[in-house]
């Protein structure tokens, strides 16, 4: 029988080196294309947050779902919570429970899971959300790190308050989350800013903003 074909060490080294070079060139090309995509167009910037039950005082509604993370569209009763809190959880994805037997835990929601109880606010990949770090943007690879270079203007056309712009610019954003299908779109990034800190948060909190004409860059 003829000897089995084997690559000689020198040839193997060449193959490995060429493979590594190819991978490196591909990574460079990918990074360059991502950088071009990020910096090439102005962005719409929105924020999302974790709702807090104690800031909602309206009528309680019964919530059903899953008692644990590894479940989908469960039917267990998870408790009764203010309607505004339950609605905010559906819109934002996460909420901290402050009363009853589940106080201190989180009521989370996803379009492909429904409601579930958890020990942390979660991103779309199951990791804990991190304020002023977690972000979502369609078309950007998971793990892409970004910085907000300029804030543009508020969607009302007014200037962005200086403290709000500084807070968002100082953060080290990373694509860790995903939009609910239909809520993203080109050149739209959603930034996680932590827990709501006041009643009527969406109308009273300075940090709850929509920016237009903002500029982003890859963080090196």
GIWO-V9188 format. One record per residue. RES is the residue in one small letter. SS is DSSP state (2 for helix, 1 for strand, 0 for the rest). NEAR is the number of other ideal C-beta (glycine too) atoms within 10 Angstrom. D_CENTER is the distance of its C-alpha to the mean C-alpha in Angstrom with 2 decimals. Layout:
BEGIN
<<RES;SS;NEAR;D_CENTER> <RES;SS;NEAR;D_CENTER>>
END
This chain:
BEGIN
<<x;0;3;59.31> <x;0;4;57.77> <x;0;5;55.39> <x;0;5;51.75> <x;0;5;49.99> <x;0;8;48.07> <x;0;11;46.34> <x;0;8;48.21> <x;2;8;46.31> <x;2;8;46.56> <x;2;10;45.25> <x;2;11;42.45> <x;2;11;41.43> <x;2;12;41.45> <x;2;11;39.34> <x;2;11;36.79> <x;2;10;36.76> <x;2;10;36.46> <x;2;10;33.61> <x;2;10;31.81> <x;2;10;32.57> <x;2;10;31.33> <x;2;10;28.02> <x;2;10;27.76> <x;2;10;28.71> <x;2;10;26.17> <x;2;10;23.41> <x;2;10;24.80> <x;2;10;24.96> <x;2;11;21.40> <x;2;13;20.23> <x;2;11;22.67> <x;2;10;21.44> <x;2;17;17.77> <x;2;14;19.15> <x;2;11;21.26> <x;2;17;18.55> <x;2;23;16.43> <x;2;13;19.54> <x;0;9;21.63> <x;0;11;20.42> <x;0;14;19.34> <x;1;23;15.82> <x;1;17;14.77> <x;1;27;12.29> <x;1;18;10.97> <x;1;21;9.43> <x;1;20;8.32> <x;1;26;9.95> <x;1;23;11.70> <x;1;28;15.04> <x;1;19;18.21> <x;2;23;21.15> <x;2;14;23.89> <x;2;18;22.99> <x;0;22;23.82> <x;0;10;27.55> <x;0;12;28.13> <x;0;8;29.71> <x;1;15;28.37> <x;1;14;27.37> <x;1;10;27.43> <x;1;19;24.21> <x;1;13;24.59> <x;1;21;22.34> <x;1;20;21.88> <x;0;13;22.96> <x;0;11;20.95> <x;0;14;17.81> <x;0;8;19.86> <x;0;14;20.94> <x;0;11;20.25> <x;0;12;21.77> <x;0;17;23.95> <x;0;8;26.75> <x;1;14;27.24> <x;1;11;27.57> <x;1;20;24.81> <x;1;22;26.53> <x;1;14;27.14> <x;1;26;24.72> <x;1;20;24.95> <x;2;13;24.23> <x;2;18;22.06> <x;2;26;19.91> <x;2;25;19.63> <x;2;16;18.80> <x;2;25;16.06> <x;2;24;14.51> <x;2;17;14.76> <x;2;14;13.23> <x;2;21;10.31> <x;0;24;9.99> <x;1;24;11.45> <x;1;29;14.74> <x;1;20;17.14> <x;0;22;20.66> <x;0;16;23.49> <x;0;13;26.61> <x;0;12;28.51> <x;0;7;28.52> <x;0;17;24.74> <x;0;12;24.37> <x;0;8;21.91> <x;0;18;19.83> <x;1;21;16.78> <x;1;27;16.87> <x;1;24;13.77> <x;1;21;13.60> <x;1;17;12.50> <x;0;13;14.52> <x;0;9;15.99> <x;0;17;16.72> <x;1;18;17.58> <x;1;22;17.80> <x;1;23;18.12> <x;1;21;19.03> <x;1;18;17.27> <x;0;11;17.69> <x;0;16;14.11> <x;0;25;10.95> <x;1;21;9.10> <x;0;22;6.02> <x;0;18;7.44> <x;0;9;9.54> <x;0;10;11.05> <x;0;12;10.17> <x;1;14;10.05> <x;0;23;7.28> <x;0;15;8.86> <x;0;14;9.71> <x;0;15;10.06> <x;0;14;8.44> <x;1;23;4.75> <x;1;27;3.46> <x;1;23;3.88> <x;1;26;7.68> <x;0;16;10.45> <x;0;14;13.03> <x;0;17;11.67> <x;0;10;12.16> <x;0;12;9.92> <x;0;8;10.71> <x;0;20;11.55> <x;1;13;12.06> <x;1;22;12.52> <x;1;17;14.45> <x;1;23;15.18> <x;1;13;18.91> <x;1;16;20.08> <x;0;22;18.76> <x;0;19;20.97> <x;1;14;21.99> <x;1;15;20.88> <x;0;14;20.90> <x;0;9;24.26> <x;0;7;25.63> <x;0;8;26.12> <x;1;11;25.28> <x;0;21;22.12> <x;0;14;23.36> <x;2;9;23.86> <x;2;10;22.25> <x;2;18;19.00> <x;2;18;18.99> <x;2;12;19.94> <x;2;15;17.24> <x;2;22;14.44> <x;2;15;16.54> <x;2;10;17.27> <x;0;18;13.76> <x;0;11;12.83> <x;1;23;9.39> <x;1;16;8.14> <x;1;21;6.30> <x;1;20;5.26> <x;1;21;3.21> <x;0;17;5.55> <x;0;18;7.35> <x;0;16;10.27> <x;0;9;13.12> <x;0;7;14.92> <x;0;14;12.43> <x;0;17;11.18> <x;0;11;14.10> <x;0;11;15.43> <x;0;18;14.56> <x;1;17;11.86> <x;1;24;8.73> <x;1;21;6.52> <x;1;25;6.44> <x;1;25;6.21> <x;1;20;9.99> <x;1;16;11.14> <x;1;15;13.89> <x;0;25;15.97> <x;0;14;19.23> <x;0;11;21.77> <x;0;14;23.08> <x;0;12;22.26> <x;2;19;19.12> <x;2;12;18.08> <x;2;8;21.57> <x;2;11;22.52> <x;0;17;19.74> <x;0;10;20.01> <x;0;17;16.38> <x;0;19;15.36> <x;0;20;15.95> <x;1;13;15.62> <x;1;24;16.80> <x;1;16;18.70> <x;1;13;20.24> <x;1;21;17.91> <x;1;17;18.20> <x;1;23;15.89> <x;1;13;17.22> <x;1;17;16.40> <x;0;12;16.79> <x;0;6;19.76>>
END
